[in-house]
Amino acid sequence: MTGSATGDTRERLIVAAADLIAASPGEDFSLRAVCDAVGVKMPTLYHFFGSKQGLVDAVIERGFDLYLGEKSAMESSGDPIQDIRAGWDAHVAFGLANPGFYTLMYGKVSPGVSPAPQSRPSAILLSLTTRAAEQGRLVVPAEQAAAHVLVTNIGVTLRQIILAAADPELSAAVREGTIAAITGTGTRPDNPLSAAVEIAASHPEILGRAETQLLIQWLTRLGDRAPDASEERR
């Protein structure tokens, strides 16, 4: 068997397994059915993957490849908080469109075990929260902010998959509550500059992208120079 034929067979097995999983999200699938779909014998499958778990791991990696391919095609707004919003919505949309992949990627857990492919989107999210922290936009460390966003994003997505129904209002409410928690906009009513920054970032269409970024820079600079309202009252 040539190298290209070998790679093609492995690819077809992954696709067949993914199709079976997508057809019945959350349910077990048959290795025999995978082999029959591709037209190979069981020893061929074990040759490539070693076990059923090996095949599942390959499908999970393929799911993350698809997910990250969609994310890489997204254009950055230039603002980390707004990009977190867009990333949240893209995460939910991928889960609803690919429930079979998603339930394997994030729905099946083992204590102390984190699939290696999960680290890739997590690194992208951490880079955004790190940028936000460097701009003075967060009230928690970047690592905590990234974890907060990820776990709530997963929870909202899994709930909609379980109910087999999209709930954009719930998703938006939890998204904004999460962003308010990590930026402090819900707990710092005495900081109008911070609130104005987040309002501008969440509605870049009002002023335009370039103007919004300029306004955020100005407000952030003012916030760095101006004393807190709590200090002024002392």
Secondary structure, 3 states (H helix, E strand, C coil): CCHHHHHHHHHHHHHHHHHHHHHCCCCCCCHHHHHHHHCCCHHHHHHHHCCHHHHHHHHHHHHHHHHHHHHHCCCCCCCHHHHHHHHHHHHHHHHHHCHHHHHHHHHCCECCECCHHHHHHHHHHHHHHHHHHHCCCCCCCHHHHHHHHHHHHHHHHHHHHHHCCCCHHHHHHHHHHHHHHHHCCCCCCCCHHHHHHHHHHHCHHHHCHHHHHHHHHHHHHHHHHCCCHHHHCC
